[in-house]
Amino acid sequence: MALTAFDRGKLKIAAHVREELERAGIGFESIQCKSGGTETHPDIARLTVTVSGSASYVDLSAYEVEECEMLVFGEAWYKIGAFIERLR
């Protein structure tokens, strides 16, 4: 089964966040980018990062995630940058 643009975007975002956290010198326990389930609407991806035992998250729309299929840019890039700043 092939991955959708949404699934590829979630993977790309998680990899991008990992790189940015390492570049910023922020130690983290986990990075998750999930959608659906009981916590989020199917058209939303919740990016959750656990730092020092405390989980923080930011929600991204399906459109923002699908745009990141090849490269993280646009509104998602800005949201992720602001999110990482809050983790410092």
Buried (B, 14 or more C-beta within 10 A) or exposed (E): EEEEBBBBBBBBBBEBBEEBBEEEEBEBEEBBBBBEEEEBEEEBBBBBBBBEEEEEBBBBBBEBBBBBBEEBEEEBBEBBEEBBEEBE
